[in-house]
Amino acid sequence: MSDAHAHSVAFVRESEIPPAPPPVAETGIVKWVRENLFSGWFNTVMTILGLLVVWYLLSGLIPWIVNGTWTGEDIRDCREQLQGSGGGCFAVLSERWPQLLFGFQYPDYLRWRPSLAFALLFLAVPPVLFFKMPRWTLIATAIYPFLAYWLIWGGTALSPIFVALGIALGYMVFTRVERRGFVLGLLAGVATFIVTLWVGGFVIDAGRDFLAIEAVPSRQMGGFMLNMILGVVCVSLSLPIGIVLALGRQSRLPIVKGFCVVFIEFIRGVPLITLLFVANVVLAYFLPPNSNFDLIVRVIIMITAFSSAYIAEVIRGGLAALPKGQYEAADSLGLDYPQAMRLIILPQALKISIPGIVNVAVGLFKDTTLVSVISMFDLVGMIRGPILSSTDWTGVYWELWAAACVLFFVVCYGISQYSQWLERQLRTDHR
């Protein structure tokens, strides 16, 4: 009886069974492939077709890269080395890379200066783009534009010094006078800046040899360096100008609103290439005789005006997306208009406008290649002009354009990735 009774008692486990791993088809890459690539007959067919297209492209691209040659003085040497293997003649890149980066007129013994300016860019940009950088690092950002100008263009260091001094004094005067009125403070700051430059002109004339390095005319700028100069400067200037235009378009002052509306609508209704022709040809008729208005400065003005109009509309959309309660909250706190915009309205509007602003920035950087139509030898101008017109590299196309695509893709992809990171950092609605 005792044995039968013992077998009738249920078994009770005293330790927990270790969890079993999930099925292979329900985790990892297998699950992702099954759900995203082969979830149905249509997706399965499209996946197979896509793989066939990728295989077809890579079957021609990989041998072209692997069998290519990077040595040779001209196209004839490339053909002798390739011997019909179907590889690319990448020797044109190793032979002409200085021209692709710096143009064909920038002195070769001075190329270290724009290279140093480009390297310093990676020290000046992070304090503005990333939040956790120490505030004192903004000093490098403030100094960089003037140092980079001096390195690339050369001449006396007094010119960028007095421009920096004028901006600093103008900002100090603006902050002091702003309490009596924003417009009055703005006028006082601009007047201080102009007076500082006027006084600096006499000092520069008397001290042209002060920290002077060899000057390089703007006509000698070229290559991808010119695209970087135009892209960085125009994007940096168009963002604050676009904010001012967006706020001016919503102003209650008829003159300010009318000027901003006319400017934005006119610029948006004119192609950029037309503005570049105006900068190159038409502006000369409105300048005094024997005046020398730098071409790059004229192009920067036109490209900045063009992109500012589009950024203004993007930011205006962000302002319109904010609920009216945000404006009422600023009024209830007793904030005046500049304080409300700086502390409450603009931070939220700019966060909403990040995708649109990045879209304009990427398009602007790619549009810098249009300067080649006004005889400025940027990267595209160098390829279309001096390199392809040379008898040494006649018939070499794909290698040069592929290199240009890679350079522009790296910059534009970096901008896009930063914008996505910034959106994730500012995403506070569901945290």
VOPAGU-2260 file (C-alpha; in pm, 1 decimal, decimal comma):
REM VOPAGU-2260
SITE   aa  ch    i         X         Y         Z
SITE  MET   A    0       0,0       0,0       0,0
SITE  SER   A    1     281,8     232,9      77,5
SITE  ASP   A    2     440,1     180,8    -266,6
SITE  ALA   A    3     107,8     237,9    -451,5
SITE  HIS   A    4      40,6     545,5    -245,6
SITE  ALA   A    5     388,4     681,2    -319,7
SITE  HIS   A    6     338,7     643,8    -699,3
SITE  SER   A    7       2,3     824,7    -688,0
SITE  VAL   A    8     156,1    1151,1    -555,9
SITE  ALA   A    9     230,8    1409,8    -832,8
SITE  PHE   A   10     593,6    1509,8    -891,1
SITE  VAL   A   11     677,3    1861,9    -774,3
SITE  ARG   A   12     991,1    2024,0    -930,0
SITE  GLU   A   13    1198,4    2218,3    -687,2
SITE  SER   A   14    1412,9    2408,3    -950,1
SITE  GLU   A   15    1305,3    2621,8   -1249,0
SITE  ILE   A   16    1350,5    2484,7   -1598,3
SITE  PRO   A   17    1599,1    2705,7   -1792,7
SITE  PRO   A   18    1428,1    2898,3   -2075,2
SITE  ALA   A   19    1459,0    2744,5   -2419,8
SITE  PRO   A   20    1595,4    2959,0   -2702,1
SITE  PRO   A   21    1336,4    3094,0   -2947,2
SITE  PRO   A   22    1299,5    2922,5   -3283,7
SITE  VAL   A   23    1557,2    3021,8   -3543,0
SITE  ALA   A   24    1286,9    3152,8   -3775,3
SITE  GLU   A   25    1158,6    3392,5   -3507,0
SITE  THR   A   26    1477,7    3582,7   -3420,1
SITE  GLY   A   27    1780,7    3751,2   -3570,4
SITE  ILE   A   28    1849,3    3803,1   -3936,9
SITE  VAL   A   29    1631,9    3510,2   -4040,3
SITE  LYS   A   30    1325,9    3679,6   -3893,2
SITE  TRP   A   31    1414,7    4013,1   -4052,8
SITE  VAL   A   32    1462,5    3854,1   -4395,5
SITE  ARG   A   33    1139,0    3657,8   -4370,6
SITE  GLU   A   34     931,6    3959,3   -4259,2
SITE  ASN   A   35    1088,3    4226,0   -4483,3
SITE  LEU   A   36    1199,6    4045,3   -4798,4
SITE  PHE   A   37     985,7    3731,8   -4830,1
SITE  SER   A   38     665,5    3819,6   -4642,7
SITE  GLY   A   39     446,5    3758,6   -4947,9
SITE  TRP   A   40     456,7    3661,0   -5311,1
SITE  PHE   A   41     488,3    4021,2   -5431,1
SITE  ASN   A   42     775,1    4102,1   -5193,1
SITE  THR   A   43     942,2    3775,1   -5284,0
SITE  VAL   A   44     930,7    3853,9   -5657,0
SITE  MET   A   45    1056,5    4210,3   -5601,9
SITE  THR   A   46    1338,2    4082,7   -5378,9
SITE  ILE   A   47    1452,1    3833,1   -5642,0
SITE  LEU   A   48    1439,2    4099,6   -5914,8
SITE  GLY   A   49    1632,4    4340,6   -5693,5
SITE  LEU   A   50    1900,3    4081,3   -5625,3
SITE  LEU   A   51    1932,7    4014,6   -5998,2
SITE  VAL   A   52    1976,2    4385,8   -6069,4
SITE  VAL   A   53    2237,4    4420,4   -5794,2
SITE  TRP   A   54    2421,8    4112,6   -5922,7
SITE  TYR   A   55    2416,6    4250,6   -6278,2
SITE  LEU   A   56    2557,2    4587,0   -6165,7
SITE  LEU   A   57    2823,2    4440,7   -5937,3
SITE  SER   A   58    2930,9    4186,3   -6199,5
SITE  GLY   A   59    3038,4    4476,9   -6417,1
SITE  LEU   A   60    3147,9    4722,2   -6146,5
SITE  ILE   A   61    3370,7    4498,3   -5937,5
SITE  PRO   A   62    3591,2    4376,6   -6229,9
SITE  TRP   A   63    3611,2    4739,2   -6351,7
SITE  ILE   A   64    3750,0    4843,8   -6012,6
SITE  VAL   A   65    3963,5    4536,8   -5937,4
SITE  ASN   A   66    4123,0    4516,4   -6283,2
SITE  GLY   A   67    4179,4    4892,0   -6301,0
SITE  THR   A   68    4519,8    5055,7   -6296,6
SITE  TRP   A   69    4636,5    5348,5   -6084,0
SITE  THR   A   70    4966,2    5404,5   -6264,3
SITE  GLY   A   71    5030,1    5574,8   -6594,3
SITE  GLU   A   72    5103,9    5919,5   -6729,9
SITE  ASP   A   73    4825,8    5928,5   -6989,9
SITE  ILE   A   74    4548,2    5726,3   -7149,5
SITE  ARG   A   75    4793,4    5542,8   -7375,1
SITE  ASP   A   76    4985,4    5405,0   -7076,8
SITE  CYS   A   77    4656,9    5292,1   -6922,2
SITE  ARG   A   78    4553,4    5104,6   -7232,7
SITE  GLU   A   79    4889,3    4932,5   -7256,6
SITE  GLN   A   80    4864,9    4815,1   -6896,1
SITE  LEU   A   81    4499,1    4712,5   -6914,9
SITE  GLN   A   82    4534,3    4528,1   -7248,2
SITE  GLY   A   83    4159,9    4497,1   -7294,3
SITE  SER   A   84    4090,5    4362,8   -6944,1
SITE  GLY   A   85    3796,5    4600,5   -6902,8
SITE  GLY   A   86    3939,1    4773,5   -6596,3
SITE  GLY   A   87    3917,9    5142,1   -6520,1
SITE  CYS   A   88    4189,1    5394,4   -6589,6
SITE  PHE   A   89    4218,0    5530,7   -6236,6
SITE  ALA   A   90    4559,6    5671,7   -6317,2
SITE  VAL   A   91    4383,6    5993,4   -6409,5
SITE  LEU   A   92    4286,3    6032,3   -6043,1
SITE  SER   A   93    4635,3    5968,3   -5909,2
SITE  GLU   A   94    4779,3    6198,5   -6175,3
SITE  ARG   A   95    4529,2    6484,6   -6152,8
SITE  TRP   A   96    4408,9    6468,7   -5791,1
SITE  PRO   A   97    4570,6    6806,3   -5702,5
SITE  GLN   A   98    4368,2    6972,1   -5978,6
SITE  LEU   A   99    4049,3    6796,1   -5869,7
SITE  LEU   A  100    4093,8    6923,5   -5514,3
SITE  PHE   A  101    4258,4    7264,7   -5558,1
SITE  GLY   A  102    4212,4    7362,2   -5922,3
SITE  PHE   A  103    4485,7    7414,0   -6179,5
SITE  GLN   A  104    4585,6    7769,4   -6082,6
SITE  TYR   A  105    4624,8    7754,6   -5705,1
SITE  PRO   A  106    5002,3    7752,4   -5635,3
SITE  ASP   A  107    5117,5    7400,8   -5555,0
SITE  TYR   A  108    5359,6    7517,8   -5283,7
SITE  LEU   A  109    5068,1    7687,1   -5101,9
SITE  ARG   A  110    4828,1    7394,1   -5100,0
SITE  TRP   A  111    4913,4    7327,1   -4737,1
SITE  ARG   A  112    4713,4    7638,1   -4644,2
SITE  PRO   A  113    4366,6    7525,6   -4766,6
SITE  SER   A  114    4449,9    7175,1   -4641,5
SITE  LEU   A  115    4516,8    7317,3   -4294,4
SITE  ALA   A  116    4196,3    7523,8   -4313,3
SITE  PHE   A  117    3999,9    7209,1   -4399,7
SITE  ALA   A  118    4157,5    7017,5   -4109,5
SITE  LEU   A  119    4075,6    7299,1   -3866,4
SITE  LEU   A  120    3713,7    7281,1   -3983,0
SITE  PHE   A  121    3675,8    6957,1   -3786,6
SITE  LEU   A  122    3777,9    7144,2   -3470,9
SITE  ALA   A  123    3553,0    7444,5   -3531,3
SITE  VAL   A  124    3229,9    7268,2   -3628,8
SITE  PRO   A  125    3171,5    7020,5   -3339,1
SITE  PRO   A  126    3113,2    7290,1   -3070,1
SITE  VAL   A  127    2817,4    7415,6   -3276,1
SITE  LEU   A  128    2674,9    7079,6   -3380,3
SITE  PHE   A  129    2698,6    6883,8   -3055,6
SITE  PHE   A  130    2544,4    6981,0   -2722,4
SITE  LYS   A  131    2787,7    6824,6   -2476,2
SITE  MET   A  132    3093,7    7014,5   -2591,2
SITE  PRO   A  133    3233,7    7262,9   -2334,4
SITE  ARG   A  134    3121,2    7618,2   -2395,6
SITE  TRP   A  135    3477,3    7748,2   -2412,3
SITE  THR   A  136    3529,5    7546,7   -2731,2
SITE  LEU   A  137    3302,5    7796,4   -2908,5
SITE  ILE   A  138    3606,2    8024,0   -2913,4
SITE  ALA   A  139    3754,8    7800,9   -3182,9
SITE  THR   A  140    3431,2    7827,5   -3380,9
SITE  ALA   A  141    3435,4    8207,4   -3355,3
SITE  ILE   A  142    3798,8    8235,5   -3464,4
SITE  TYR   A  143    3785,0    7981,3   -3745,3
SITE  PRO   A  144    3612,0    8186,6   -4022,7
SITE  PHE   A  145    3869,7    8464,1   -4000,3
SITE  LEU   A  146    4164,2    8226,1   -3970,3
SITE  ALA   A  147    4042,7    8017,3   -4264,9
SITE  TYR   A  148    3999,2    8328,3   -4481,1
SITE  TRP   A  149    4354,0    8438,8   -4399,5
SITE  LEU   A  150    4496,8    8094,9   -4475,5
SITE  ILE   A  151    4316,6    8046,3   -4807,3
SITE  TRP   A  152    4332,5    8396,6   -4952,5
SITE  GLY   A  153    4644,1    8520,8   -4777,5
SITE  GLY   A  154    4743,4    8887,2   -4744,2
SITE  THR   A  155    4776,2    9077,3   -4420,2
SITE  ALA   A  156    4613,5    8943,3   -4104,8
SITE  LEU   A  157    4477,0    9290,3   -4025,3
SITE  SER   A  158    4181,8    9246,0   -4262,8
SITE  PRO   A  159    4019,3    8948,9   -4082,8
SITE  ILE   A  160    4121,8    9094,2   -3745,7
SITE  PHE   A  161    3932,1    9418,3   -3804,4
SITE  VAL   A  162    3630,4    9233,6   -3943,9
SITE  ALA   A  163    3622,5    9018,2   -3629,2
SITE  LEU   A  164    3669,1    9328,1   -3413,2
SITE  GLY   A  165    3382,8    9504,2   -3593,5
SITE  ILE   A  166    3149,6    9210,6   -3539,8
SITE  ALA   A  167    3242,1    9186,8   -3170,1
SITE  LEU   A  168    3197,5    9560,9   -3107,6
SITE  GLY   A  169    2873,8    9567,1   -3307,3
SITE  TYR   A  170    2732,0    9281,3   -3101,6
SITE  MET   A  171    2831,9    9450,3   -2775,6
SITE  VAL   A  172    2662,1    9772,9   -2879,5
SITE  PHE   A  173    2354,0    9581,0   -2993,0
SITE  THR   A  174    2317,1    9405,6   -2655,5
SITE  ARG   A  175    2346,3    9738,0   -2471,8
SITE  VAL   A  176    2102,6    9934,2   -2690,1
SITE  GLU   A  177    1855,3    9646,5   -2740,0
SITE  ARG   A  178    1688,1    9731,1   -2409,8
SITE  ARG   A  179    1559,4   10053,9   -2563,9
SITE  GLY   A  180    1432,3    9877,0   -2874,0
SITE  PHE   A  181    1530,9    9589,4   -3097,3
SITE  VAL   A  182    1541,6    9796,2   -3417,7
SITE  LEU   A  183    1740,7   10072,8   -3249,3
SITE  GLY   A  184    1990,5    9819,0   -3115,7
SITE  LEU   A  185    2024,5    9658,8   -3458,2
SITE  LEU   A  186    2092,6    9993,7   -3625,4
SITE  ALA   A  187    2347,4   10086,1   -3359,4
SITE  GLY   A  188    2526,5    9751,9   -3399,4
SITE  VAL   A  189    2543,4    9782,9   -3779,4
SITE  ALA   A  190    2670,5   10140,7   -3751,3
SITE  THR   A  191    2943,1   10032,3   -3510,0
SITE  PHE   A  192    3047,9    9754,0   -3746,9
SITE  ILE   A  193    3071,2    9994,7   -4042,9
SITE  VAL   A  194    3270,6   10253,4   -3846,5
SITE  THR   A  195    3512,6    9984,1   -3728,4
SITE  LEU   A  196    3573,1    9870,5   -4085,6
SITE  TRP   A  197    3619,6   10230,5   -4198,8
SITE  VAL   A  198    3882,2   10293,3   -3933,0
SITE  GLY   A  199    4039,9    9956,9   -4005,6
SITE  GLY   A  200    4083,1   10051,7   -4370,6
SITE  PHE   A  201    4331,7   10323,4   -4277,0
SITE  VAL   A  202    4518,2   10090,6   -4042,5
SITE  ILE   A  203    4538,0    9817,4   -4307,6
SITE  ASP   A  204    4678,4   10061,2   -4563,2
SITE  ALA   A  205    4950,6   10159,2   -4315,9
SITE  GLY   A  206    5036,5    9804,1   -4208,6
SITE  ARG   A  207    5004,9    9581,7   -4512,7
SITE  ASP   A  208    5309,7    9379,9   -4407,3
SITE  PHE   A  209    5171,7    9287,6   -4064,2
SITE  LEU   A  210    5158,2    8905,0   -4049,8
SITE  ALA   A  211    5130,1    8903,8   -4428,9
SITE  ILE   A  212    5146,4    8585,3   -4632,4
SITE  GLU   A  213    5136,5    8548,4   -5008,1
SITE  ALA   A  214    4797,9    8654,7   -5143,9
SITE  VAL   A  215    4606,3    8426,2   -5381,1
SITE  PRO   A  216    4343,9    8587,4   -5610,9
SITE  SER   A  217    3995,8    8438,4   -5615,9
SITE  ARG   A  218    4031,0    8348,8   -5983,1
SITE  GLN   A  219    4291,5    8092,6   -5881,9
SITE  MET   A  220    4050,3    7907,9   -5651,6
SITE  GLY   A  221    3912,7    7587,4   -5797,3
SITE  GLY   A  222    3845,3    7220,2   -5758,9
SITE  PHE   A  223    3652,4    7064,1   -5474,0
SITE  MET   A  224    3802,5    7330,3   -5247,5
SITE  LEU   A  225    3581,6    7589,5   -5418,6
SITE  ASN   A  226    3271,7    7373,6   -5368,0
SITE  MET   A  227    3355,5    7337,7   -4998,7
SITE  ILE   A  228    3410,6    7713,0   -4958,0
SITE  LEU   A  229    3079,8    7799,5   -5122,7
SITE  GLY   A  230    2889,2    7523,8   -4944,0
SITE  VAL   A  231    3015,0    7593,9   -4592,3
SITE  VAL   A  232    2991,8    7973,1   -4617,3
SITE  CYS   A  233    2651,8    7985,7   -4787,1
SITE  VAL   A  234    2490,6    7730,8   -4554,8
SITE  SER   A  235    2629,2    7911,4   -4249,4
SITE  LEU   A  236    2498,1    8248,4   -4368,9
SITE  SER   A  237    2164,3    8139,1   -4513,2
SITE  LEU   A  238    2034,2    7986,7   -4188,5
SITE  PRO   A  239    2034,8    8306,8   -3976,2
SITE  ILE   A  240    1922,8    8516,7   -4273,9
SITE  GLY   A  241    1640,3    8270,6   -4341,8
SITE  ILE   A  242    1528,2    8296,3   -3978,7
SITE  VAL   A  243    1516,2    8676,2   -4003,5
SITE  LEU   A  244    1320,5    8659,2   -4328,6
SITE  ALA   A  245    1072,7    8409,9   -4182,5
SITE  LEU   A  246    1013,3    8632,2   -3879,7
SITE  GLY   A  247     991,5    8938,9   -4101,0
SITE  ARG   A  248     726,7    8775,2   -4318,1
SITE  GLN   A  249     511,4    8728,4   -4007,2
SITE  SER   A  250     578,9    9081,3   -3881,3
SITE  ARG   A  251     293,6    9325,0   -3822,7
SITE  LEU   A  252     497,8    9611,5   -3969,5
SITE  PRO   A  253     379,8    9655,6   -4330,3
SITE  ILE   A  254     716,4    9773,3   -4464,6
SITE  VAL   A  255     912,6    9487,2   -4307,7
SITE  LYS   A  256     656,5    9226,3   -4408,9
SITE  GLY   A  257     628,1    9362,2   -4763,0
SITE  PHE   A  258    1005,0    9364,4   -4815,0
SITE  CYS   A  259    1040,3    9006,2   -4690,4
SITE  VAL   A  260     749,3    8879,7   -4900,5
SITE  VAL   A  261     880,1    9044,4   -5217,7
SITE  PHE   A  262    1234,1    8921,3   -5157,1
SITE  ILE   A  263    1129,7    8561,3   -5085,6
SITE  GLU   A  264     884,4    8532,4   -5372,8
SITE  PHE   A  265    1118,9    8696,9   -5622,5
SITE  ILE   A  266    1418,3    8481,8   -5530,8
SITE  ARG   A  267    1210,9    8162,4   -5531,0
SITE  GLY   A  268    1074,8    8249,8   -5874,7
SITE  VAL   A  269    1419,5    8290,2   -6034,8
SITE  PRO   A  270    1650,2    7997,2   -6122,0
SITE  LEU   A  271    1982,3    7989,7   -5940,6
SITE  ILE   A  272    2174,5    7983,6   -6267,3
SITE  THR   A  273    2017,2    8317,6   -6357,2
SITE  LEU   A  274    2135,9    8468,1   -6029,4
SITE  LEU   A  275    2485,8    8336,6   -6097,8
SITE  PHE   A  276    2488,4    8506,2   -6436,3
SITE  VAL   A  277    2376,1    8825,1   -6264,2
SITE  ALA   A  278    2663,4    8792,3   -6016,6
SITE  ASN   A  279    2913,8    8735,0   -6294,5
SITE  VAL   A  280    2801,4    8989,2   -6554,8
SITE  VAL   A  281    2518,6    9221,5   -6458,5
SITE  LEU   A  282    2653,3    9340,6   -6121,1
SITE  ALA   A  283    2957,5    9486,7   -6293,6
SITE  TYR   A  284    2734,8    9747,7   -6461,7
SITE  PHE   A  285    2611,9    9875,8   -6123,5
SITE  LEU   A  286    2958,6    9908,7   -5969,8
SITE  PRO   A  287    3174,6   10221,8   -5987,4
SITE  PRO   A  288    3435,9   10234,0   -6265,4
SITE  ASN   A  289    3760,9   10048,0   -6196,0
SITE  SER   A  290    3604,5    9879,3   -5893,2
SITE  ASN   A  291    3711,3    9525,9   -5802,6
SITE  PHE   A  292    3427,7    9331,0   -5643,5
SITE  ASP   A  293    3553,0    8979,1   -5579,7
SITE  LEU   A  294    3373,2    8719,5   -5793,3
SITE  ILE   A  295    3356,2    8460,1   -5516,8
SITE  VAL   A  296    3198,0    8718,2   -5286,3
SITE  ARG   A  297    2939,1    8797,8   -5554,0
SITE  VAL   A  298    2861,7    8429,4   -5600,7
SITE  ILE   A  299    2834,8    8379,0   -5222,9
SITE  ILE   A  300    2586,9    8667,2   -5201,5
SITE  MET   A  301    2365,2    8523,1   -5474,1
SITE  ILE   A  302    2373,4    8163,1   -5351,6
SITE  THR   A  303    2310,5    8277,4   -4994,1
SITE  ALA   A  304    2015,0    8489,1   -5103,4
SITE  PHE   A  305    1874,6    8195,2   -5301,1
SITE  SER   A  306    1901,8    7943,5   -5017,5
SITE  SER   A  307    1785,6    8196,4   -4755,0
SITE  ALA   A  308    1453,8    8237,4   -4934,0
SITE  TYR   A  309    1390,1    7862,5   -4926,3
SITE  ILE   A  310    1502,1    7825,0   -4565,3
SITE  ALA   A  311    1273,2    8114,4   -4472,3
SITE  GLU   A  312     974,9    7925,7   -4610,4
SITE  VAL   A  313    1079,4    7607,7   -4430,0
SITE  ILE   A  314    1106,2    7792,4   -4098,9
SITE  ARG   A  315     778,5    7974,2   -4163,3
SITE  GLY   A  316     616,7    7632,8   -4190,6
SITE  GLY   A  317     767,4    7540,0   -3854,2
SITE  LEU   A  318     634,0    7860,5   -3699,9
SITE  ALA   A  319     288,5    7795,4   -3843,3
SITE  ALA   A  320     290,8    7440,1   -3702,2
SITE  LEU   A  321     318,5    7564,4   -3344,6
SITE  PRO   A  322     -10,6    7593,3   -3156,5
SITE  LYS   A  323    -129,6    7937,8   -3057,6
SITE  GLY   A  324     -93,9    7842,5   -2694,1
SITE  GLN   A  325     285,3    7867,9   -2720,1
SITE  TYR   A  326     261,1    8235,3   -2814,3
SITE  GLU   A  327       8,6    8293,7   -2538,8
SITE  ALA   A  328     239,0    8120,1   -2290,4
SITE  ALA   A  329     518,8    8360,3   -2382,4
SITE  ASP   A  330     284,3    8655,6   -2331,2
SITE  SER   A  331     170,4    8521,8   -1994,6
SITE  LEU   A  332     532,4    8505,5   -1877,5
SITE  GLY   A  333     578,0    8872,8   -1959,0
SITE  LEU   A  334     837,0    8812,9   -2230,1
SITE  ASP   A  335     886,1    9069,5   -2503,2
SITE  TYR   A  336     903,6    8969,8   -2870,3
SITE  PRO   A  337    1281,4    8896,8   -2893,4
SITE  GLN   A  338    1277,1    8698,2   -2569,3
SITE  ALA   A  339     971,5    8496,5   -2670,9
SITE  MET   A  340    1123,3    8409,1   -3005,2
SITE  ARG   A  341    1463,7    8321,5   -2863,7
SITE  LEU   A  342    1347,1    8120,4   -2563,9
SITE  ILE   A  343    1013,6    7959,6   -2661,9
SITE  ILE   A  344     906,9    7989,7   -3025,5
SITE  LEU   A  345    1220,7    7946,3   -3236,2
SITE  PRO   A  346    1362,3    7640,7   -3052,0
SITE  GLN   A  347    1040,7    7449,6   -3121,2
SITE  ALA   A  348    1001,0    7580,4   -3476,7
SITE  LEU   A  349    1360,0    7495,0   -3568,1
SITE  LYS   A  350    1317,4    7141,6   -3431,3
SITE  ILE   A  351    1016,0    7093,3   -3655,7
SITE  SER   A  352    1202,8    7242,2   -3952,1
SITE  ILE   A  353    1515,4    7023,8   -3930,1
SITE  PRO   A  354    1425,3    6790,4   -4223,8
SITE  GLY   A  355    1342,6    7083,2   -4451,0
SITE  ILE   A  356    1655,3    7276,8   -4355,2
SITE  VAL   A  357    1875,7    6973,8   -4420,5
SITE  ASN   A  358    1706,6    6921,6   -4755,9
SITE  VAL   A  359    1787,9    7279,7   -4854,8
SITE  ALA   A  360    2146,5    7245,5   -4726,3
SITE  VAL   A  361    2210,4    6927,1   -4926,0
SITE  GLY   A  362    2058,4    7079,1   -5238,1
SITE  LEU   A  363    2262,9    7395,4   -5189,7
SITE  PHE   A  364    2589,0    7203,0   -5163,3
SITE  LYS   A  365    2513,9    7014,8   -5484,1
SITE  ASP   A  366    2406,8    7335,8   -5658,7
SITE  THR   A  367    2754,1    7483,1   -5604,2
SITE  THR   A  368    2853,4    7289,9   -5917,0
SITE  LEU   A  369    2650,0    7539,9   -6120,5
SITE  VAL   A  370    2932,9    7792,2   -6086,1
SITE  SER   A  371    3105,8    7600,1   -6365,9
SITE  VAL   A  372    2868,9    7768,7   -6615,3
SITE  ILE   A  373    3018,4    8110,1   -6529,9
SITE  SER   A  374    3376,3    7994,7   -6593,1
SITE  MET   A  375    3460,8    7908,5   -6233,9
SITE  PHE   A  376    3663,5    7588,6   -6224,4
SITE  ASP   A  377    3510,8    7395,6   -5937,5
SITE  LEU   A  378    3524,5    7015,9   -5931,8
SITE  VAL   A  379    3280,3    6977,4   -6222,1
SITE  GLY   A  380    3442,1    7267,3   -6408,8
SITE  MET   A  381    3782,9    7103,7   -6373,6
SITE  ILE   A  382    3654,3    6774,4   -6512,5
SITE  ARG   A  383    3465,6    6931,5   -6802,1
SITE  GLY   A  384    3739,3    7180,8   -6880,6
SITE  PRO   A  385    4113,3    7134,8   -6833,6
SITE  ILE   A  386    4115,9    6758,5   -6766,1
SITE  LEU   A  387    3883,6    6621,3   -7035,3
SITE  SER   A  388    4004,8    6874,3   -7290,5
SITE  SER   A  389    4360,3    6752,3   -7242,8
SITE  THR   A  390    4483,2    6510,2   -7507,6
SITE  ASP   A  391    4647,9    6301,9   -7234,4
SITE  TRP   A  392    4314,9    6186,0   -7093,1
SITE  THR   A  393    4077,6    6198,8   -7388,6
SITE  GLY   A  394    3803,3    5939,5   -7346,3
SITE  VAL   A  395    3833,2    5900,4   -6968,6
SITE  TYR   A  396    3489,7    5985,7   -6827,5
SITE  TRP   A  397    3355,3    5731,9   -6581,9
SITE  GLU   A  398    3653,7    5740,8   -6348,1
SITE  LEU   A  399    3640,4    6119,5   -6306,2
SITE  TRP   A  400    3265,5    6142,2   -6260,9
SITE  ALA   A  401    3270,4    5848,1   -6018,6
SITE  ALA   A  402    3528,2    6031,1   -5806,5
SITE  ALA   A  403    3312,4    6344,7   -5809,1
SITE  CYS   A  404    3007,5    6140,5   -5705,0
SITE  VAL   A  405    3200,0    5986,8   -5415,1
SITE  LEU   A  406    3318,1    6324,6   -5285,0
SITE  PHE   A  407    2972,0    6480,7   -5296,1
SITE  PHE   A  408    2807,8    6168,5   -5155,1
SITE  VAL   A  409    3039,0    6163,2   -4851,9
SITE  VAL   A  410    2957,0    6524,7   -4763,0
SITE  CYS   A  411    2581,4    6500,7   -4829,0
SITE  TYR   A  412    2552,1    6165,9   -4649,1
SITE  GLY   A  413    2733,3    6312,8   -4349,3
SITE  ILE   A  414    2488,0    6603,5   -4337,5
SITE  SER   A  415    2193,1    6364,4   -4360,4
SITE  GLN   A  416    2324,0    6138,7   -4083,0
SITE  TYR   A  417    2385,1    6434,1   -3854,8
SITE  SER   A  418    2030,8    6559,0   -3908,4
SITE  GLN   A  419    1889,6    6218,5   -3815,7
SITE  TRP   A  420    2103,7    6210,1   -3501,2
SITE  LEU   A  421    1989,4    6561,6   -3411,2
SITE  GLU   A  422    1626,0    6465,1   -3454,3
SITE  ARG   A  423    1673,5    6168,6   -3220,9
SITE  GLN   A  424    1839,9    6391,7   -2961,2
SITE  LEU   A  425    1557,2    6645,9   -2976,4
SITE  ARG   A  426    1277,5    6390,0   -2976,6
SITE  THR   A  427    1121,2    6465,2   -2637,3
SITE  ASP   A  428     752,6    6405,1   -2711,4
SITE  HIS   A  429     744,6    6032,2   -2631,4
SITE  ARG   A  430    1018,7    6001,6   -2368,6
